[in-house]
Amino acid sequence: MGESWHNNHHAYPSSAKLGLLPGQIDLGWWLIKTFEAAGLASNIKTPDNLAPRPGARRVDDLGTADAVAGT
Protein backbone atom coordinates (compact mmCIF):
# COMPACT_ATOMS: atom_id res chain seq x y z
CA MET A 1 0.00 0.00 0.00
CA GLY A 2 2.86 2.39 -0.70
CA GLU A 3 5.00 1.68 2.34
CA SER A 4 7.80 0.20 0.21
CA TRP A 5 8.04 3.41 -1.82
CA HIS A 6 8.00 5.46 1.38
CA ASN A 7 10.85 3.39 2.83
CA ASN A 8 12.78 3.67 -0.44
CA HIS A 9 12.34 7.45 -0.29
CA HIS A 10 14.00 7.50 3.13
CA ALA A 11 16.76 5.16 1.98
CA TYR A 12 17.50 7.32 -1.11
CA PRO A 13 15.96 10.77 -0.55
CA SER A 14 17.62 12.28 -3.65
CA SER A 15 16.48 9.50 -6.00
CA ALA A 16 13.81 10.05 -8.66
CA LYS A 17 13.26 6.29 -8.76
CA LEU A 18 11.40 4.83 -5.78
CA GLY A 19 10.30 1.43 -7.12
CA LEU A 20 13.64 -0.31 -6.61
CA LEU A 21 12.72 -3.98 -6.41
CA PRO A 22 10.98 -6.24 -8.95
CA GLY A 23 7.23 -5.86 -8.67
CA GLN A 24 7.36 -2.30 -7.30
CA ILE A 25 5.56 -0.37 -10.03
CA ASP A 26 6.69 3.26 -10.04
CA LEU A 27 4.42 5.45 -12.17
CA GLY A 28 6.34 8.58 -11.18
CA TRP A 29 9.54 7.05 -12.57
CA TRP A 30 7.82 6.26 -15.85
CA LEU A 31 6.64 9.89 -16.07
CA ILE A 32 10.16 11.18 -15.39
CA LYS A 33 11.58 8.87 -18.09
CA THR A 34 8.93 10.22 -20.50
CA PHE A 35 10.00 13.78 -19.64
CA GLU A 36 13.63 12.76 -20.23
CA ALA A 37 12.77 11.31 -23.65
CA ALA A 38 10.99 14.56 -24.54
CA GLY A 39 14.01 16.59 -23.43
CA LEU A 40 12.19 18.04 -20.42
CA ALA A 41 14.28 16.30 -17.72
CA SER A 42 18.00 15.64 -17.35
CA ASN A 43 20.58 14.75 -14.70
CA ILE A 44 18.12 12.31 -13.13
CA LYS A 45 19.31 10.81 -9.86
CA THR A 46 18.85 7.10 -9.06
CA PRO A 47 20.41 4.86 -6.40
CA ASP A 48 22.81 3.63 -9.11
CA ASN A 49 24.38 7.08 -9.52
CA LEU A 50 24.14 8.35 -5.94
CA ALA A 51 26.92 8.03 -3.39
CA PRO A 52 26.72 4.90 -1.22
CA ARG A 53 25.10 5.39 2.16
CA PRO A 54 27.27 3.80 4.86
CA GLY A 55 25.21 1.82 7.32
CA ALA A 56 22.16 1.58 5.05
CA ARG A 57 20.72 -1.91 5.34
CA ARG A 58 18.09 -3.89 3.51
CA VAL A 59 15.77 -6.33 5.21
CA ASP A 60 14.78 -9.20 2.94
CA ASP A 61 11.54 -11.18 3.03
CA LEU A 62 12.93 -13.61 5.60
CA GLY A 63 13.64 -10.87 8.11
CA THR A 64 17.43 -11.04 7.89
CA ALA A 65 19.45 -7.94 7.14
CA ASP A 66 21.90 -7.67 4.26
CA ALA A 67 24.11 -4.70 3.47
CA VAL A 68 22.63 -2.70 0.59
CA ALA A 69 25.94 -2.03 -1.12
CA GLY A 70 27.58 -5.07 -2.63
CA THR A 71 24.87 -7.69 -2.10
C-alpha positions, 0 to 999 in steps of 0.5 A: 500500500505504498510503504515500500516506496516510502521506505525507499524514499527515506533510503535514497531521498535524492532519487527520482526512482522509488520502485527499486525492487521487482514488482514495485511499479513506479508510475512517477519514474515512468513519467520522469523517463517520459520527460527525459525522452521529450528533453524536459528532464536531465541529470536524473538521480537514481540509487545507481548514480548516488553516493553509497550510504554507509550503514544503510541496510536492507531487510529481505523477506525472511527478516534477515538484514543484508548490506545494501551495497555489494549484495 
